[in-house]
């Protein structure tokens, strides 16, 4: 019985433990980032959204080269370097002031995140076989959410003090934890593609950017992944500026999100290890996303406990969107990536997803904060269009990969 609650292999358990540590560090900061950006750095909600969008645009141009680098130098090495640089950048966070410094910081964080993400994605696809892959990734995601729960509790304690000095120190705590995370990654076993650079060989056949259907699919999943923009930016800013809910509710929202993810992520991932299963997960994610928009839009005019309960329910439903969108993304990555170009395909996926979500922080913030109810309805309509378009894109990407795999022996 206990074994059913644990990841299926020892390596999956190590990676799950690493995920907990990483998420504690990130979660401490994410819980109070809306307050940190607006009250410590001195930004407006619109500036926060614009800065994050600028960072996404910069990452857009470098996602595929970073993925190719992961294939050449080894996915674990790339992941470890990205994790270490991220820890170093958080050390500087308490001393940034003004919009320009904020933009520089988030651009650098996005770049090292893209490098580490390409390495991590390629590594996990390499070290798990088809039978255990999706289940292991789901356990790792659950572990992330355990860490985010602990981080949310620590971040909530910082917010509850009401002290700017305490809130300013939160990024330093994040830096220390992420430094330990980098050390854990370095100690992981090498994956199949962690070859020495001198022995690495260039893959045969066309690169990931030639797979237009794969890129189009990940534009759609990028739009679907903007549930994170609601979770981490729009709903917290909406709560702070447009409702009468107390700020400390932010900690409870993030805590609820991560507890539900721990309990339900593995279940949500079942059946997503095929393309049809992943598309089913996309449809379910869209339904939860739309429900969240419809619930949150009414909280502008509610009072007291009604506001608190509705904002909480909006966060619960957008959590459902997060769980099923994540499951779909794993299925697409596992089934539609060239095994010899995992890093490059991770970079191409990030490229497509950046197109799908780069505009979202600025656009969603503007729509929700300026247009109110109509803005929330517009956000919901955008997500529905993306979910519908993902279906033909996924089938076309599947056909493309089948054609390329049939030609590979001749090309070799």
Buried (B, 14 or more C-beta within 10 A) or exposed (E): EEEEEEBBBEBBBBBBBBBBBBBBBBBBBBBBBBBBBBBBBEBBBBBBBBBBBBBBBBBBEBBBBBBBBBBBBBBBBBBBBBBBBBBBBBBBBBEBEEBEBBBBBBBBBBBBBBBBBBBBBBBBBBBBEEEBBBBBBBBBBBBBBBBBBBBBBBBBBBBEEEEEEBBBEBBBBBBEBBBBBBBBBEEBEBBBBBBEEEEBEEBBBBBBBEBEBBBBBBBBBBBBBBBBBBBBBBBBBBBBEBBEBEBEBBBBBBBBBBBBBBEBBBEBBEBBBBBBBBBBBBBBBBBBBBBBBBBBBBBBEBEEEBBBBBBBBBBBBBBBBBBBBBBBBBBBBBBBBBBBBBBBBBBBBBBBBBBBBBBBBBBBBBBBBEBBBEBBBBBBEBBBEBBEBBBEBBBBBBEBBEEBEEEBEEEE
